[in-house]
Amino acid sequence: MKSPLYIAILLVIGSQALIFNACAPYEEDPSESISASDSRLRLTVDNIPCQPCIVKIEGALKKLDGIKYAKATIAPQDNLYVIFDPKRVTLEQIKTAIESTGKKVR
């Protein structure tokens, strides 16, 4: 029979692996859906302090019809990279979605 300490250690390690995988952002390969007519955009967003903020901003953008790719970065600058179909979504809609998360686009 296994000792309770051994079982407890396995449970802790297993739960940590589950938590880290659940919190990891989903990385999709945008190359399949991007066309030559899509627009590419780099925006500077004020104050993206943490990963949950990145997830919130990217999630708000991906809800818009026409967003093909959205990726925010913290360092060295708070940048947001977006690939979108300009026939389906406008720059103003993109900015509004970002600002709905409480962040300001410079």
N, C-alpha and C positions, 0 to 999 in steps of 0.2 A: 504494500500500500504506500502511496506517495505521501510525503510529509505535507502538512498544511502550509508550511513556509514555501515549499517548492510550488505548490498550486497557486499561492498568493502572488508569487513572483511572475509566474506565467500569465496570470490574469492582468497584472499591472502592465506587463510588456504588451500583451495583446490589445488592451484597451488604449494604450498610448499609440500604437500603430494605427488603430482604427480612427482615433481622433485626428492624428496628423494627416491621414489620407482624406478624411472627410472635409478638413479645412483647406486642403490644397485647392487652388483655383483650377478650374477646368481649362485646359489648353486645347483649343481647336485649331485645325490646320485650315486657314482661310484660302489657301491656294486653289482649292477645288471650285469655289464659287466666285472668285474675283475675275472680273473681265476688264478689258482695256478701257471701257467707257466709265468705269468706276472712278470716283475721286478719292484722293488720298489727302489726309489732313493731319497736321500736328498742332495741337493746342497746348498752351500753358495754363494749368489750372492752379489757383492759389490753394495752398495748404492741404496737401494730401499726406496726412501724417502716418497712416498705417494701412495694413492689408485690408481690414474691413471697409475702409473708405474706398479703396481701389475696387473691391468687389461691388460696392454700392453704385459707384459711378459706371463701371462697365455694365452692370445689370440694367441700369436705367437706359443706357444707350442701346443695348441689345433688344430692348422692348420695342424700339422704333422699327417700323417696317423700312427696309432698305439699308440697314446697318449690316455690313458684311464682316467687319472686324473692329474690335475696340480693345485697346490695351493701354492701361495707365502705368506710369512708372513713378517711383518716389525719388530716386537719386540718379544722377546728380541734380536733376530738375524735376519738378512735378509736371511731367508731360503726359499728354494723352494722344495716342495714335489711332486714327479712325480711317477705315475704308468704307465708303458708302456709295450707294446708287443715287446720284443727284436727281434722277427722275422720280424717285420715291420718297426722298427725305431731303430737307433743306438744312443749310448751315444754321439757320435760326432755330429750327426744331432741335438740332443737336445741342446748341448752347442752352436752350430752355431745359432740356433733359438733364444736362449737367448741373445747371443752377437749381433744379428741383431737389438735388441731393444736398443743397446747402453750400455748394462750392461756387467760386467765381472764376469765370474764364477771363484771362487777360487778353 
